[in-house]
Amino acid sequence: MDVKLKRKDDKSVLVELGHVIISMPQDAVKQLVDLMDYRVKQLTPEDEASLERSLAGYRKIALRIVDMENATVQMMLADLTTKQVIILVRIDNSGRVKEKILKNLPSIKRQELEEDLKLNEKITVKKALSQMEYKIVPVLKRAIMERKRIMSEG
């Protein structure tokens, strides 16, 4: 739905919402904008709790990388973007995932990742969770299944 604002000469504002037109004083428009900004930026306690539960679950998944064979980790890293690797490293507070990933990268890629980690400080929790769910976890599962297949053949 298109929303259009027009100022009138008497310092009020006409708000067009599709076929509906509302006339509002300037103060009411400012309060409405402030309320919308607040709602967009603030999380409800339920939303915050849900994000924390999701984050805790993905931390457990990320920690599984520590126990994986190096060949599987290398296979997985080949399919991830730099940003996705950064998310994996950042989601783990212990630093063990970072150690395992750095150990399985060639020295040039290792240096690049360390530089990228310093530069990419601001990744939102929502963005990280989305990347984990739709990109990183499927790659992780594929790498594990491929490794199991290779091991069963050999």
C-alpha positions as CSV (number, residue, x, y, z in Angstrom):
1,M,0.0,0.0,0.0
2,D,1.3,3.4,-0.9
3,V,1.5,6.0,1.8
4,K,1.8,9.7,0.8
5,L,2.2,12.7,3.0
6,K,1.3,16.3,2.0
7,R,1.7,19.4,4.1
8,K,-1.2,21.8,4.2
9,D,-0.9,25.5,4.7
10,D,-2.3,25.4,8.2
11,K,0.7,23.2,9.4
12,S,-1.3,20.0,9.4
13,V,-0.5,17.0,7.3
14,L,-2.7,14.9,4.9
15,V,-1.8,11.2,5.1
16,E,-3.0,9.2,2.1
17,L,-3.2,5.4,2.8
18,G,-4.6,4.0,-0.4
19,H,-8.1,5.3,-0.7
20,V,-8.2,6.7,2.9
21,I,-7.1,10.3,3.6
22,I,-6.5,11.4,7.1
23,S,-5.7,15.0,8.2
24,M,-3.4,15.2,11.2
25,P,-1.7,18.0,13.1
26,Q,2.1,18.2,12.8
27,D,2.6,17.0,16.5
28,A,0.5,13.9,15.9
29,V,2.6,13.0,12.8
30,K,5.8,13.3,14.8
31,Q,4.5,11.1,17.6
32,L,3.3,8.5,15.1
33,V,6.7,8.5,13.4
34,D,8.4,8.2,16.8
35,L,6.1,5.3,17.8
36,M,6.8,3.5,14.5
37,D,10.6,3.9,14.9
38,Y,10.3,2.5,18.5
39,R,8.3,-0.5,17.4
40,V,10.6,-1.3,14.5
41,K,13.8,-1.0,16.7
42,Q,12.6,-2.5,20.0
43,L,12.1,-6.2,20.5
44,T,9.4,-7.5,22.8
45,P,10.6,-9.7,25.7
46,E,9.1,-12.7,23.8
47,D,11.0,-11.8,20.7
48,E,14.2,-11.4,22.6
49,A,13.8,-14.7,24.4
50,S,13.1,-16.5,21.1
51,L,16.2,-15.0,19.6
52,E,18.3,-16.1,22.5
53,R,16.9,-19.7,22.3
54,S,17.7,-19.8,18.6
55,L,21.2,-18.4,19.2
56,A,21.8,-21.0,21.9
57,G,20.7,-23.8,19.5
58,Y,23.0,-22.6,16.7
59,R,25.9,-22.2,19.2
60,K,25.6,-26.0,19.9
61,I,25.5,-26.7,16.2
62,A,28.6,-24.5,15.6
63,L,30.5,-26.3,18.4
64,R,30.0,-29.6,16.6
65,I,32.6,-28.4,14.1
66,V,35.2,-28.7,16.8
67,D,34.7,-32.5,16.9
68,M,34.6,-32.9,13.2
69,E,37.4,-34.5,11.2
70,N,39.7,-31.9,9.5
71,A,38.8,-33.2,6.0
72,T,35.0,-32.6,6.7
73,V,35.7,-29.1,8.0
74,Q,37.8,-28.3,4.9
75,M,35.0,-29.6,2.7
76,M,32.5,-27.4,4.5
77,L,34.7,-24.3,4.4
78,A,35.0,-24.7,0.6
79,D,31.2,-24.2,0.3
80,L,30.9,-21.2,2.7
81,T,31.3,-17.5,1.9
82,T,33.6,-15.4,4.1
83,K,30.7,-13.8,5.8
84,Q,29.2,-17.2,6.7
85,V,32.5,-18.3,8.1
86,I,32.7,-15.1,10.2
87,I,29.2,-15.8,11.5
88,L,30.3,-19.3,12.5
89,V,33.3,-17.9,14.3
90,R,31.3,-15.1,16.1
91,I,28.4,-17.3,17.1
92,D,30.7,-19.4,19.3
93,N,31.8,-17.5,22.5
94,S,34.5,-20.0,23.4
95,G,36.8,-19.4,20.5
96,R,37.1,-23.2,19.8
97,V,35.3,-23.0,16.4
98,K,37.6,-20.2,15.4
99,E,40.7,-22.3,16.3
100,K,39.3,-25.3,14.3
101,I,38.5,-23.2,11.3
102,L,41.8,-21.3,11.2
103,K,43.6,-24.6,11.6
104,N,41.9,-26.0,8.5
105,L,42.6,-23.0,6.2
106,P,45.7,-22.4,4.1
107,S,47.9,-19.7,5.5
108,I,46.8,-17.0,3.0
109,K,43.1,-17.7,3.7
110,R,43.8,-17.8,7.4
111,Q,45.3,-14.3,7.3
112,E,42.4,-13.0,5.1
113,L,39.9,-14.4,7.6
114,E,41.7,-12.8,10.6
115,E,41.6,-9.5,8.8
116,D,38.0,-9.9,7.8
117,L,37.1,-10.7,11.4
118,K,38.6,-7.4,12.5
119,L,36.7,-5.5,9.9
120,N,33.3,-7.1,10.2
121,E,32.3,-6.3,13.8
122,K,28.6,-5.5,13.1
123,I,26.6,-8.5,12.1
124,T,23.1,-8.5,13.6
125,V,21.8,-11.5,15.5
126,K,18.8,-11.7,13.1
127,K,21.1,-11.8,10.1
128,A,23.4,-14.4,11.8
129,L,20.4,-16.6,12.6
130,S,19.0,-16.4,9.1
131,Q,22.4,-17.3,7.6
132,M,22.8,-20.2,10.0
133,E,19.3,-21.6,9.2
134,Y,19.2,-21.2,5.5
135,K,22.9,-21.3,4.4
136,I,25.4,-22.6,7.0
137,V,23.5,-25.6,8.5
138,P,22.6,-27.1,5.1
139,V,26.2,-26.8,4.0
140,L,27.3,-28.4,7.3
141,K,24.8,-31.3,6.9
142,R,25.9,-31.8,3.3
143,A,29.6,-32.0,4.3
144,I,28.9,-34.5,7.0
145,M,26.8,-36.7,4.7
146,E,29.4,-36.5,2.0
147,R,32.1,-37.5,4.5
148,K,30.1,-40.4,5.8
149,R,29.6,-41.6,2.2
150,I,33.3,-41.4,1.4
151,M,34.2,-43.2,4.6
152,S,31.7,-46.0,3.9
153,E,33.1,-46.5,0.5
154,G,36.7,-46.7,1.6
